[in-house]
Amino acid sequence: MTARDLFQRLEDQYAMRLPFVAYKKPREKNVNVIFQDDAQLHEATTFEESGFIFAPFEKGKKRIIILGKPLEADFDFTANFIEKTTDFKPDLAVLEEERQKHMRLVKKAIDEIKSSDLQKVVLSRKQIADNAKDPLLLFKALVNSYPDAFTYIFFHPKIGVWLGATPETLLSVNGLRFKTMALAGTQAISENQEVSWGNKETEEQQLVADDIVKNLEALPIKKLTVAERETIRAGNVLHLRTLISGVMQAANQQVEQIITTLHPTPAVCGLPRDTAASFIQQYEGYDREFYTGFLGELNLEKENYRSHNRRNTENLAYKSIKKSTDLYVNLRCMQYVEKQVFIYVGGGITRDSVPEKEWDETVAKAQTMLRVLSRS
């Protein structure tokens, strides 16, 4: 399918109010699309389904899935996409009342951390921005702007339109091998300045990494490997990341087990997880819905080729089919509504957090989505 045909079909599907998902994986050119031919709301209940899963933050709520195998289109967005406002400097206008409210919430969290067993809690907010753009144009802008992120647009008439560009992998599975990551700590990018991390950021990221490793070590997993911490770029901010990998004993049984162990990660909820989730539910003041949930390919069959050399014979290519799962944490996302979008942003709070800096961090993260609204 050509890119032109694919996007024409996306437009037709959206006009008919039929579900679809379109997405591009980090550093890949192919855009993948799954179309659904009716408006039924399918739920993923066993993690044995095959398709694209869209799961909310809160456990116990419905995990939506669009069933099927994706179609692909190779599309060079950089060559075919015109940015109309190359000198745009995004500025998210917010009410002072909103700023003060968020800082009071951060202060409350800091006090709770100092007086209880709560070590970290991730607090977020929802920012409303005007928008007159078609959501498919916003998706093109996301893909063009953030080639190193997982970018997507998800539509279901019973759910609405969600778009995002997330830097965080929840779980990647190929056969029995799996990968995940601990992503935390944030700072704005300063050009021509050496990257330096403070104790607050490094300790926050280490808490996330240690918790993930501890929980995975309790599972029947082999060869658990933890890489060195590194700095990565995500849009206009930097994060600290630790890659973690291992080998499962039984893929069909353990995918659900690992997802349940990982989600929600300390990077989007906090530590201890149940205590942090309770604080969020009691004080954050709104429903996150699919923000900080997870999404991506679930149990898709992928062909794997390998060459086998034999003496005095031609190279023989062997093909095997393995189930593959690629799930991402739904960060840097927005919900599209008529003439508006809801932008979701947050940050991890520890005892060393400063309310004013935490507010500034959410503003910096909001620019990732706000920048897209300037492009068509």
N, C-alpha and C positions, 0 to 999 in steps of 0.2 A: 504494500500500500504506500502510495506517495504521500508526502507531507501535506500537499494540497488536498488530496482526497480525505486524508485522516481528519484534518481540521474542518473540512466541509461536513463530514459525518458527525463530528463533535457538535457543530452548530445545529445540525438537524436534530440530533439526539436531545440537546438542551431545549430546543424549541418545542419538541414533543413531550418534554418533562419526563424523560426516561433516564434511569440511573446510568452513570458511567464514572470511570476514573481514568485520568491520564497522568502519567508520571515519568520522570527521568531520574535515573540513578546518578550518583556523583561521578563526574568526569566521563560520562558516556554520552554518545550522540543520539542514540536511539530514544525516541519517545514511545512509551508503551501505553496501550489503551485497552480497557475491558469495557464492553458495552453490555447492558442488560436489556432484554427485549420486553420487559414488563415492569410495573412499578411495585412489585412485591418487595417487602423488606425481609431480607434473609439474615439470619442470626448465626454467628459462629459459636457453637456450644461445646464442641469436642476437640477443636484444633486439629481435626483430621480432614476438615474441608480444604478445598483447593480454590484459590482465587486471591482477591485483594481484601484484606481485613482492615477495618476502621474501628478502633476500640477507644472508649472514653477513659478519662482519668480514674473515675471511681470504680472500684470493683463491685460486681453485682449488677451493673447496668449492661444493657445489650451491647454486644460486640457485632457490628454490622459487617457483612461480607458481600462483595460482588463476585459471584462465582464465575469461573471460566479461565481460559488461557489468554494472555494478552496478545494483541496485534502490535506490530512494530513499524515505525517509520523513521528513517534516517533523515534528520533535518538539521541543517547547519543554521542555528538560530542567529549566530553572530553575523552571518552573511545576509540573512533574509529579514533581519529585524532592524528597524530604524528607531533610534532613540531621539525623541523630539526635543528633549530638554537636557542636553549634555552637561550644562552648568548648574543643574538643579542642586540646591542644598536643602535637604528636607528639614522641616521644623514642625514639631508636633505641638500644636497649641493646646494647653491644658489649663484647667481652672486651678487657682491657688488652693481652693477648697479640696480638690482631689489630691494635690500634692501633700497637703497637711494630713489628710486622712491616711494616705499610704505611710507617711513617716510615723504617725501615731501607731499604726499597726506594727511596723517594724520595731518600734520602741517596746511595745507590749511583748513581742516575741523575744526580744533580748532579755527583758525582765524575767520571762518564763524560763528561758534557757539558764539564767543565773540562779534560779530558785527551784529547779526541778531536774529530772533526768533527761530532759530534752536537750539534745546536742546541736541540732540544726533543723530549721524548718524553711521550706521554700514558699515564699509569698508572691502572689501574682495580682495583676489587675487587668481590667478590660478597658481599652481606650477606643472611643468612637471617632471615626474620621469620615468626612464627606467623600463620596465616590460616585462618579458618573460613568465609569468604564465598564465595558463588557467583561465578565469574569474570564473568558477565554483569552482576551488580550492581557489580562493580569497574569494569567498562567505563562504566556509567552514571555512577559517581562521578567517573571521569576526565573525562568529557565535561562534567559539571556544574562541576567544579572548575577546569578549564583550558580555557576557551572560545577562547583565543588560540593554543592549541597544536594540532598534529595528533595526535588521539587515536585509538586503535585497539585492537581485540582480534583476534588471529589464532589460528586453531585448525586443526591437522591431526593426526590420530591418530598419525602417524609422527614428528611434530615436538613436539607438546604445545601448551600455551597460552601465548601471549605477549601482554602489554598494555603500553601506553606513552602518554606525552604529551610529544612532542618539539617543541622550538622551532626546529629547524634544517632548512632546505631544502637538499637536495643539488642538485637540478636540477628546474627547471620549464620545460617546452617547450610552446609553442603554435604549430603550424606551423613556421616557421623561427626564430622568436624564442625565446630561452632566458634564464633567470635562475638565478643561484646566489648563495651568500653565504659570507662568511668570518666565522665566529662563534667567539669565544674570549674569555677573561677572565671571571672570575666574582667576584661579591661578594654577600653576603647583603643583603637589603633592610632598611634602617633608616628607619623612619617619621620624618617631619619633619626629615630630615637631608639636606643637599645631597649629590648623588652626586659622588664624587671617585675617580679612578682613579690607581693608582700606576704607576711605570715598568714593573714586572714585567708587569702586565696589558696595558698598552698596547703594549709591545714584543712580547709573546706574540701578541696579536691582529694586529699588523702583519706578523709573520712568516707567519701563516696567509694573510692577504690577498695579500701579495707573492708567495707561492708559487703560489697559485691563479691569479693574473693571469699570472705567468710561464709556467705550463703551458698556459693557454688561448691565450696569444699565439703559441705554437708550432703551433697548429691553424689550418686555413683558415677563420677566423672574421672576420666583418665587424662594424664598429661596436661594438667592445668598450668598455663604459662602466663606470667605477668610481665609485660614489657616496661621499659623505662618511661617515665613521665615526659611528655613533650608539649610544646605550644603549637596550637593550630589556629588558623584564621577562619572565621565564619562571618561573612558579610563585612561589617565595619567594626567588628570586635574580635578579640582573641580569647581563647579558652585554654585550659590545661586538660590534657587527655592522657589516659593510660589504657592501652589495648590489652585485652584479656582473651585468651583462647583455650580450647580444650577439645577432648574427644568424648563423645557420648557412647554409652554401651548399647543403647537401643533407641534409635531416632524417633520412631513412632510414639513411644511412650514418654520420652524425655523432653520433647519440644515444649509440650504444655507445662511440664514440670519446671523447666528453666524459665519460661515466660512468667509463670506465677511467682517464681523466686525473684526475678528481676524487677517486675513491674508492681507498683511504681518505684523507680529507682530513687536513692537518696538525692540525686541531682534534681528531681522534680517534686519530691515530697519532703524528705528529711530523715532524721535519725533520733531515736528509734522510729521506725516507719509508722507503727500504729499510733504512737503518741503524736507524731507530726501530722498525720492524716486527721486525727481528732481536732488538733489545733486549727488546721486549715478549714475543716468543716464548720467549726464553731465561730471563727473570727474573720475568715477571708471575705465573706459577705456576698458571694455570687457563685453560680454554678459554672465550673470550668468547661463542662461538656467534654469535647474531644481535645481540648488543649491539654498538653502533657499526658495524653493517652498515647497509643502507638498505632502504627499503620504500616502497610506494605504487603509484599508477596508472601503467601502462605502455601506451602506444600506444592509448589509448581514443579513439574517435571522438566529437568534440564538434561540435555545430551552432553556427555563428556567424552572427548576423544583423546586417545594417547597412542603414540607410535611405539611399536615393538620391533627392535632390530634383531634379525637373525643372520647368522653368518651365511654368505653365499645366497641370500634370498633378498627379495625386495622388502622395503619397509612396509609393514602391515599396520593399518590403522584399526584400532579397536574402539568401538563405541559402547558406552554404558549409559544408562539413564538413572539419574539420582533425583530425589526430591530436594528442592532448594527452598529455603525460607529467608527472606530479607526484610526485617522489621526495623522501623525507625521511631524514635520518640518525637511526638508531634509538637516541636518547638517552632518559634518564629512563624506563627500561623495567623490567619485571619479568617473570619466568617463573613461571607458576602451576603448582604441584604439590599433591598431596594434603595439605591442612591446613598448607601452607607456601607462601611465595613467595621467590624469589631476586631481590633488588634489586641492580641493577648501577649503579655510580657510578664516576667517575674525574675526573682533572684533568690539565692540562698542566704539565709540569715544565721549567723553564729554569734557567740558572745562578743566578738570583736567588731561586729558590724557597726557602721555609722549611718543613721537614718538618711541623712542628706545624700551620702554617696550611694546608698541603695536606690534612692529615687532616681539619681542620675543614671544608674546602670539600666533601669527599666526604660528610661528615655532613649538611651543609646541603642538598646535592643529594638525598640519600636521603629527606629529608622530603617531597619532591614525591610519591614513591610511597607512603611510609609514611602520609601524611595520608589517602590514599584508603582504606587498610585500616580506618580508623575509621568509615567511612561505608557505609551499605547502603540 
